[in-house]
Amino acid sequence: MKRALVALAVVSLSAAVFAQDKPDVEKDRAAIRQAALDYAEGYYEGNAERMGRALHPLLMKRGLIPSSQPGGSFLVQMNSEMLVEATRSGRGKLAPEERKIAVEVLDVLENSASAKVFTARFNDYLHLAKVNGQWRLVNVLWRPPAPQTTTAIKQEGEAIKQAFKELREGANAKDAERVRRVIHPEIAKRTYVSASPGGNMIVQELNGETLLEVVRIGRAVAPPDQPTPEVTVLDVYEDIASAKLSLPGYADYIHLAKQGGQWRIVNGLSYRAAPAPPPAK
């Protein structure tokens, strides 16, 4: 029970890692790429059907937008219904030669993945889940393209890793205020799990206040024998980033936003495998 609570509460401790050399991994990567194209091309075509099939019903899409304050920014939010209807309205239509769509699959587990789709008008990091055999977008963090890109993983990687170090140490110290500094107030921590043995996979969600309360009561303290999570910074673009945290048997995909010079966690998607069936006798 404690391990399960830790997995839900601390972004670095929750998803099952699967072998990357499964026979269908290339098929999955192609399907993930297609979902990203349905999302981006669907919007630019005004094709609500393509957009709808790319999105999970519980999609959480956030945009990091410059504010009126010098150097400031804020989050705007859309859900799947809003995005499908915005697509249907045709307000985003753009000629194919002007779209400049580039898709990259950043990492794939068995039933969850991280990708990015950069285009002429929006640059998005994606978290996807494989639902009934179909890859669908669960989390999105985006920002407008910068006039001149200056940020690289090498420049920001250590600062991002430091944010996760603060998270881990704050959780182990039951210091909710320390954890608060590195999670966005509007954080969406999703976990893709089986609702019951042999049941359908569902998306569960925890918000920031719930996570902080779990830290306060000590449910997020890592077991003494647990190793330090490995942090992989998958991609950085200006003030948004995509990362992966993993332990033996667990992994989390994370989106981060940089505001006021501090990287903070905005989205998380975890996957936990069902226990392996006992060997046949």
Buried (B, 14 or more C-beta within 10 A) or exposed (E): EEEEBBBBBBBBBBBBBBEEEEEEBEEBBEBBBBBBBBBBBBBBBBBBEBBBBBBBEBBBBBBBEEEEEEEEBBBEEBEBEEBBEBBBEEEBEBEEEEBEBEBEBBBBBBBBBBBBBBBEBBBBBBBBBBBEEBBBBBBBBBBEBEEEEEBEBEEBBEBBBBBBBBBBEBBBBBBBEBBBEBBBEBBBBBBBBBEEEEEEBBBEBBEBEBBBBBBBEEBBBBEEEBEEBEBBBBBBBBBBBBBBBBBEEBBBBBBBBBBEEBBBBBBBBBBBBEEEEEEEE
